[in-house]
Amino acid sequence: MVHDFFCQNKTRRWQDVHRVFHEAMLTSGTDPKIARLMYLAVEKFGPRWEEAKTRPECLGVDKKVDFKKCTENNSTEPSQTIWPVENRAMLEAFLQEIEGTLEKSDSNKLRSAIEQQYPLR
């Protein structure tokens, strides 16, 4: 999948990569509400990284471009993947934020998943 490829190679901004994930779901026929929900979840809790250093020869389209090299990160050290903090409170806040856009059954499924992942003690 394109999203996974760029999450590994980190040659594009994480914000743009996550937007492509949304566009790919829509293109493949995913219900727009589900695609939006998945995008919002990936945007909030998905991987992030520092902006990649682009090879200068990959910026122009008028030269002969080596596309294989242009899909590689030009950094000597690949940037670290940063995962946003995830806990019950953040997931519940996210659910409240998107609840109005969900079917009641989907909202209940997400709430149940949060409770399974982070049971109250």
N, C-alpha and C positions, 0 to 999 in steps of 0.2 A: 504494500500500500504506500502511496506517495507520502502520506503523513508520517508513517513510521520511518521511511527512508530519511526524510529531512530531520526528524527528531534524533536520529542516530548521527547523521553527518553534520548537522548544525550549520549549514551553509546559508540559511535564510533566517530572518528574525522569527523568534518563536511565535509572535503574534500573527505573522503572515502564514506560518505553517499551520497553526490552529484554524485560521480562516479557510485555508484550502481543505481542511478536514470537513468543515461545514459545507463548502461548495461541492465536494465530492459526494457527500451523502445526498444532497439535493439532486445532483446529476444522476445518481444511481437509483432515484425514485423513492428515497426515504421520505416518509411523511414530514412536511415542513416543521410541524410542532416537535416531533421527535428529533429531527436534525438540529433544531435550535437548542433543545434541551441538552443534547450530547455536546454541542459546541460550547454552551455555557459551562458545562461541567469540565470539559477539557481546558477551557480558557482559565477557569478558576483553580483547578486542582492538577492540571497537566504539567508536563515538564517545561522548564524554562532554561535559558542559557544566555550568556553574553553574546552580543552581536558578532557574527563571524567576520573575518577579514576576507574580503573578496579579492580574488586575483585580478589585477588590473586588466589583463587581456580578456576577462570575462565580462567586463562592463560594456564593451561596444559590440555592435552587431555587424559592423562593416569589415571586420577582420575574419580570418579563418579561425574558428573557435574550436578548441579541443573540449568537447562537452564532458568527457570523462573527468578531465582535470577540473573543470568548472563545477562539478558536483562534489568535489572534495574540499574540505575546510583548509584554508591556506595558513592556519595557525601552526606554529611549531608544536604547541601543546593544545590538544582539543579542549574546548571549554567544558567545564563541569556542568552536568545536568543538575538543575536546582528544582527540588520538588516543594511546592508550597505546603505549609502546615495544614494538616487535616486532622480534625478532631470532631467529636460529636457536636459541640456548639457551632462550629463552622458549617458542618453539614446541615444541621437544623436551620441555621440562618439562610443557607443557600436554598433549602427546600421552601422556606417561607417566601423567599424572593421570587421563586419561579412557580409557586403553587397555583397562582391564578391562570397560568398557561397550560396546566396539566388536566387530564381527565382525573376524576376522583380515584379511580382504580390505580392509575399510575402513581398518583401522589401517595396512596396507601402502600404500594409496593416499595417506593423509595423510603418512606418512613420505616417500614418493616426492615429493610436492608440496613438502615442506620442503626436501628435498635439491636439487630443481630451483631453488627460490627462493634458497637459500643453499648453493651447492655448496662442498664442502671443497676447499681449494686445495693 
